[in-house]
């Protein structure tokens, strides 16, 4: 999409917000200030999204920061305006159906003032939530007949960091430190690590080379790797000591017990490279039949039905960000079977991470980021 098209779309949507909110704001000063804010936002949102097309870092990153901050605010203002219009429509219908109801004369002005106020509050809180280091979420995975040697085995999952214009080296370093404090047996990185090429972001991803675990760090591609020069990134991650599982598996042995860890390319990978077509059956081919548990790393939750058919016991996914912020948490189920948390299909358990970073606006509201510690425990 061109900058001109984005500018036109941005202008139209901001104009809708302004037309619905500005006339009902109390006082000309507040109305003028809000109108100016909308004009600035309408210009910077598309510029921020396309900054790297016409500028280079650090100018591009600065423009992206500004534009994406405004994008986060704009999204809340747009949702608030639509909800306000729905509320006013319901009020009008109620007055028409039942004229005896108390008049709602002040609803228009009160709700108009609430939209920018709530939009700013949600954006500020969302920014603080997005920029903090993800908290650790501990999940127990019960496994039938789990060998004693694998009791308490810990897989630490990080996902959807989206290293790019607003997420850099220090953010990644903090994640690595938090993961290493958990002393994991395995680190699983379930895709959407980057939004940019190796030349731009290689140094920012480098701290992942300092991940420490007993049995290694493993990576599977997400859809964003295919927008960012996937082949170069796979080479770079291997240089950092991170094993890439591209429709492959490894067998981990502990005290005579076996754990199969497999990984598939992103669900959509074949659109970019037919050789990367996601295939859980190929990923597990040749795995020992006596493995205590078979774990699949798959970026998108919608790989789960194929994983269940292939005989996996546990799938770790990301992609959804748990919705990240309104209204996306309501829209994710239109594309994915699960949004966040632990679910099941037949014998397969699926854990969907809300993500360890964020995409686009530095904003998380109602969907906190996470570093997931999954512990294998015997089923009762």
C-alpha positions as CSV (number, residue, x, y, z in Angstrom):
1,X,0.0,0.0,0.0
2,X,1.4,3.4,-1.0
3,X,1.9,6.3,1.4
4,X,-0.7,8.3,-0.5
5,X,-3.3,5.6,-0.1
6,X,-2.5,5.3,3.6
7,X,-2.7,9.0,4.1
8,X,-6.1,9.1,2.4
9,X,-7.4,6.3,4.5
10,X,-6.0,7.8,7.7
11,X,-7.5,11.2,6.9
12,X,-10.9,9.7,6.3
13,X,-10.9,7.8,9.6
14,X,-9.6,10.7,11.6
15,X,-12.2,13.0,9.9
16,X,-14.9,10.6,11.1
17,X,-13.6,10.8,14.7
18,X,-13.4,14.6,14.5
19,X,-16.8,15.0,13.0
20,X,-18.5,12.9,15.6
21,X,-16.6,14.2,18.7
22,X,-15.3,17.8,18.2
23,X,-18.7,19.5,17.9
24,X,-19.9,18.0,21.3
25,X,-16.8,18.8,23.3
26,X,-17.2,21.3,26.1
27,X,-15.5,24.6,25.3
28,X,-13.8,25.8,22.1
29,X,-10.3,25.4,23.6
30,X,-10.7,21.7,24.2
31,X,-12.4,21.2,20.8
32,X,-9.5,23.0,19.0
33,X,-6.8,21.1,20.9
34,X,-8.5,17.7,20.1
35,X,-8.9,18.7,16.4
36,X,-5.2,19.6,16.2
37,X,-4.3,16.3,17.8
38,X,-6.3,14.4,15.2
39,X,-4.6,16.3,12.3
40,X,-1.2,15.5,13.6
41,X,-2.2,11.9,14.2
42,X,-3.6,11.6,10.7
43,X,-0.3,12.6,9.2
44,X,2.0,10.5,11.5
45,X,0.2,7.2,11.5
46,X,0.9,6.3,7.9
47,X,4.4,7.9,8.0
48,X,5.3,5.7,10.9
49,X,4.0,2.6,9.2
50,X,6.1,3.2,6.1
51,X,9.1,5.0,7.6
52,X,11.7,2.5,6.4
53,X,10.5,2.9,2.8
54,X,11.8,6.5,2.5
55,X,14.2,6.9,5.4
56,X,17.0,5.0,7.1
57,X,17.7,4.5,10.8
58,X,17.9,6.4,13.1
59,X,15.5,8.8,11.3
60,X,13.2,6.0,10.2
61,X,13.1,4.6,13.8
62,X,12.2,8.0,15.2
63,X,9.4,8.4,12.7
64,X,8.2,4.9,13.4
65,X,8.1,5.6,17.2
66,X,6.1,8.7,16.7
67,X,3.7,7.2,14.2
68,X,3.1,4.0,16.1
69,X,2.4,5.9,19.3
70,X,-0.2,7.9,17.5
71,X,-1.5,4.6,15.9
72,X,-2.1,3.2,19.4
73,X,-4.0,6.3,20.4
74,X,-5.9,6.5,17.1
75,X,-7.1,2.9,17.6
76,X,-8.6,3.7,21.0
77,X,-10.2,6.9,19.7
78,X,-11.8,5.0,16.7
79,X,-13.2,2.2,18.9
80,X,-14.4,4.8,21.4
81,X,-16.1,6.8,18.7
82,X,-17.9,3.8,17.2
83,X,-19.1,2.6,20.7
84,X,-20.3,6.2,21.5
85,X,-22.3,6.3,18.2
86,X,-23.8,2.9,19.1
87,X,-24.7,4.2,22.6
88,X,-26.3,7.4,21.2
89,X,-28.3,5.3,18.7
90,X,-29.6,3.1,21.5
91,X,-30.5,6.2,23.5
92,X,-32.4,7.7,20.5
93,X,-34.3,4.4,20.0
94,X,-35.2,4.2,23.6
95,X,-36.5,7.7,23.6
96,X,-38.6,7.0,20.5
97,X,-40.0,3.7,21.9
98,X,-40.6,5.0,25.4
99,X,-41.0,8.8,25.4
100,X,-41.8,8.7,29.1
101,X,-38.2,7.7,30.0
102,X,-36.0,10.4,31.5
103,X,-34.3,12.6,28.9
104,X,-30.7,11.9,28.1
105,X,-29.8,15.5,27.2
106,X,-26.3,15.4,28.6
107,X,-25.3,12.1,27.1
108,X,-23.8,13.5,23.9
109,X,-21.5,16.0,25.6
110,X,-20.5,13.6,28.4
111,X,-19.7,10.8,26.1
112,X,-17.8,13.1,23.7
113,X,-15.5,14.2,26.5
114,X,-15.1,10.5,27.6
115,X,-13.8,9.3,24.3
116,X,-10.5,11.3,24.2
117,X,-10.0,11.0,28.0
118,X,-10.4,7.2,28.0
119,X,-8.3,6.9,24.7
120,X,-5.4,8.7,26.3
121,X,-5.6,6.7,29.6
122,X,-5.8,3.4,27.8
123,X,-2.9,4.4,25.5
124,X,-0.7,5.4,28.4
125,X,-1.4,2.3,30.4
126,X,-1.0,0.2,27.3
127,X,2.4,1.7,26.7
128,X,3.6,1.0,30.2
129,X,2.4,-2.6,29.9
130,X,4.1,-3.1,26.5
131,X,7.4,-1.6,27.5
132,X,7.9,-3.5,30.7
133,X,9.8,-6.9,30.6
134,X,7.3,-9.7,30.2
135,X,6.3,-11.5,33.4
136,X,6.8,-15.2,33.9
137,X,3.6,-17.4,33.6
138,X,4.1,-20.9,34.9
139,X,1.9,-23.7,33.4
140,X,1.9,-27.3,34.5
141,X,1.4,-29.9,31.7
142,X,0.1,-33.2,33.1
143,X,1.5,-36.2,31.2
144,X,0.2,-39.8,31.6
145,X,2.9,-42.3,32.6
146,X,5.6,-39.5,32.7
147,X,8.9,-41.1,33.5
148,X,10.5,-40.0,36.8
149,X,13.5,-38.6,34.8
150,X,11.2,-36.0,33.2
151,X,9.3,-34.9,36.3
152,X,9.5,-31.2,36.4
153,X,11.1,-30.8,33.0
154,X,10.9,-27.2,32.1
155,X,10.4,-25.7,28.6
156,X,10.6,-21.9,28.6
157,X,8.7,-20.4,25.7
158,X,9.2,-16.9,24.3
159,X,7.3,-15.8,21.3
160,X,6.4,-12.8,19.1
161,X,9.1,-10.4,20.3
162,X,9.0,-8.4,17.0
163,X,12.4,-6.8,17.2
164,X,12.2,-3.8,15.1
165,X,11.8,0.0,15.2
166,X,10.6,0.2,18.8
167,X,12.1,-3.0,20.2
168,X,15.8,-3.3,20.3
169,X,18.9,-4.7,22.1
170,X,18.1,-3.6,25.6
171,X,14.5,-5.0,25.4
172,X,15.9,-8.3,24.2
173,X,18.6,-8.4,26.9
174,X,16.0,-8.0,29.6
175,X,14.1,-11.0,28.2
176,X,17.3,-13.1,28.1
177,X,18.1,-12.3,31.7
178,X,14.6,-13.2,32.8
179,X,14.7,-16.5,30.9
180,X,18.2,-17.5,32.2
181,X,17.0,-16.9,35.8
182,X,14.5,-19.7,35.3
183,X,17.3,-22.2,34.5
184,X,15.3,-23.9,31.8
185,X,15.9,-27.4,30.3
186,X,14.8,-26.0,26.8
187,X,14.2,-22.6,25.4
188,X,11.5,-22.5,22.7
189,X,11.2,-19.5,20.4
190,X,8.0,-19.8,18.5
191,X,8.3,-17.3,15.7
192,X,7.8,-13.6,14.8
193,X,11.1,-12.7,16.3
194,X,11.9,-9.8,13.9
195,X,10.4,-7.1,11.7
196,X,13.3,-6.2,9.6
197,X,16.4,-7.7,7.9
198,X,19.7,-9.0,9.4
199,X,21.7,-5.9,8.4
200,X,19.3,-3.7,10.4
201,X,18.5,-5.9,13.3
202,X,21.3,-8.4,13.7
203,X,22.9,-6.6,16.6
204,X,19.6,-6.2,18.4
205,X,18.9,-9.9,18.2
206,X,22.4,-10.9,19.2
207,X,21.6,-11.1,23.0
208,X,19.7,-14.3,22.3
209,X,23.0,-16.0,21.8
210,X,23.4,-15.7,25.6
211,X,20.4,-17.8,26.4
212,X,21.4,-20.7,28.7
213,X,19.5,-24.0,29.0
214,X,20.4,-27.6,29.7
215,X,19.3,-29.0,26.3
216,X,19.5,-26.0,24.0
217,X,17.5,-23.2,22.4
218,X,15.2,-23.9,19.4
219,X,13.4,-21.7,16.9
220,X,10.5,-22.0,14.4
221,X,9.6,-19.4,11.9
222,X,6.6,-17.1,12.2
223,X,4.9,-15.3,9.3
224,X,6.9,-12.1,10.0
225,X,10.2,-13.9,9.3
226,X,9.0,-14.4,5.7
227,X,8.6,-10.6,5.4
228,X,12.1,-10.0,6.7
229,X,14.5,-12.2,4.7
230,X,13.9,-15.6,6.2
231,X,16.9,-17.4,4.8
232,X,19.4,-14.9,6.2
233,X,17.7,-15.0,9.6
234,X,17.9,-18.8,9.7
235,X,21.6,-18.6,9.1
236,X,22.0,-15.8,11.7
237,X,20.1,-17.8,14.4
238,X,22.2,-20.9,13.8
239,X,25.3,-18.6,14.3
240,X,23.9,-17.6,17.6
241,X,23.7,-21.2,18.7
242,X,19.9,-21.5,18.3
243,X,18.8,-24.6,16.5
244,X,16.2,-24.0,13.8
245,X,13.6,-26.8,13.4
246,X,12.1,-26.6,9.9
247,X,9.7,-29.5,9.7
248,X,12.3,-31.5,11.8
249,X,12.7,-33.0,15.2
250,X,15.3,-33.8,17.8
251,X,15.3,-36.5,20.5
252,X,16.3,-35.4,24.0
253,X,17.2,-38.2,26.5
254,X,17.1,-37.8,30.2
255,X,17.8,-40.8,32.4
256,X,16.7,-43.3,29.7
257,X,13.5,-41.3,29.0
258,X,12.9,-39.7,25.6
259,X,11.3,-36.4,24.7
260,X,10.7,-35.6,21.1
261,X,10.9,-31.9,20.3
262,X,9.7,-31.0,16.7
263,X,9.2,-27.8,14.9
264,X,7.3,-26.7,11.8
265,X,7.6,-23.7,9.5
266,X,4.8,-21.1,9.8
267,X,1.3,-22.2,8.7
268,X,1.5,-19.7,5.8
269,X,5.2,-20.4,4.9
270,X,4.4,-22.2,1.6
271,X,3.0,-18.9,0.2
272,X,6.6,-17.6,0.4
273,X,8.7,-20.8,-0.1
274,X,7.1,-24.1,-1.1
275,X,10.0,-26.0,0.4
276,X,9.0,-24.5,3.8
277,X,5.4,-25.9,3.7
278,X,4.3,-26.5,7.2
279,X,4.1,-30.3,7.8
280,X,3.7,-31.7,11.3
281,X,3.7,-35.3,9.9
282,X,7.1,-34.8,8.3
283,X,8.4,-33.1,11.4
284,X,7.7,-36.2,13.5
285,X,8.7,-38.8,10.9
286,X,11.2,-41.3,12.3
287,X,10.7,-40.3,15.9
288,X,11.1,-43.1,18.4
289,X,7.8,-44.8,19.2
290,X,8.6,-45.1,22.9
291,X,9.0,-41.3,23.5
292,X,7.3,-40.2,26.7
293,X,6.0,-37.0,25.2
294,X,6.0,-35.4,21.7
295,X,6.2,-31.6,21.7
296,X,5.6,-29.5,18.6
297,X,6.6,-25.9,18.2
298,X,4.3,-24.2,15.7
299,X,3.9,-20.5,15.4
300,X,0.1,-20.4,14.6
301,X,-2.5,-22.2,16.7
302,X,-4.3,-23.3,13.6
303,X,-1.6,-25.9,13.1
304,X,-3.2,-27.9,15.9
305,X,-5.6,-30.2,14.0
306,X,-2.7,-31.4,11.8
307,X,-0.5,-31.8,14.9
308,X,-3.2,-33.9,16.6
309,X,-3.5,-36.1,13.6
310,X,0.3,-36.5,13.5
311,X,0.3,-37.8,17.1
312,X,1.8,-34.9,19.1
313,X,0.9,-34.6,22.8
314,X,1.7,-30.9,23.2
315,X,1.9,-27.9,20.9
316,X,3.4,-24.5,21.8
317,X,2.2,-21.6,19.7
318,X,2.0,-17.8,19.6
319,X,1.0,-15.4,16.8
320,X,-2.2,-14.1,18.4
321,X,-0.7,-11.8,21.1
322,X,-3.8,-12.6,23.1
323,X,-5.4,-9.8,21.0
324,X,-2.8,-7.2,22.4
325,X,-5.5,-4.6,22.8
326,X,-9.1,-3.8,21.9
327,X,-10.7,-4.6,19.5
328,X,-8.3,-7.2,18.3
329,X,-9.0,-9.7,21.1
330,X,-12.5,-10.0,19.6
331,X,-11.2,-10.4,16.0
332,X,-8.5,-13.1,16.6
333,X,-11.1,-15.9,16.9
334,X,-12.2,-15.2,13.3
335,X,-8.8,-16.5,12.1
336,X,-7.4,-18.7,14.9
337,X,-9.0,-21.5,16.9
338,X,-7.5,-20.3,20.2
339,X,-6.5,-16.8,21.4
340,X,-4.4,-17.5,24.5
341,X,-3.9,-20.1,27.3
342,X,-4.1,-23.9,27.4
343,X,-6.6,-25.9,25.3
344,X,-7.0,-29.4,23.9
345,X,-7.9,-31.2,20.7
346,X,-8.2,-35.0,21.2
347,X,-5.0,-36.1,22.9
348,X,-3.2,-32.9,22.0
349,X,-2.8,-30.0,24.5
350,X,-2.1,-26.6,22.9
351,X,-0.6,-23.7,24.8
352,X,-0.9,-20.3,23.1
353,X,1.4,-17.6,24.4
354,X,0.2,-14.0,24.4
355,X,3.7,-13.1,23.2
356,X,6.8,-11.7,24.8
357,X,6.9,-8.4,22.9
358,X,4.3,-6.6,20.8
359,X,3.6,-5.7,17.2
360,X,3.0,-2.2,15.8
361,X,1.9,0.2,18.5
362,X,3.8,-0.1,21.8
363,X,0.5,-0.9,23.5
364,X,-0.9,-3.8,25.5
365,X,-4.2,-3.5,27.2
366,X,-6.0,-6.6,28.7
367,X,-3.5,-8.9,27.2
368,X,-0.2,-8.8,29.1
369,X,3.0,-10.1,27.5
370,X,4.5,-13.3,29.0
371,X,7.5,-15.5,29.3
372,X,6.0,-19.0,29.7
373,X,7.5,-21.7,31.9
374,X,5.9,-25.0,31.1
375,X,6.6,-27.8,33.6
376,X,5.9,-31.4,32.8
377,X,4.2,-33.2,35.7
378,X,2.7,-36.7,36.0
379,X,-1.0,-36.8,35.3
380,X,-3.1,-37.7,38.4
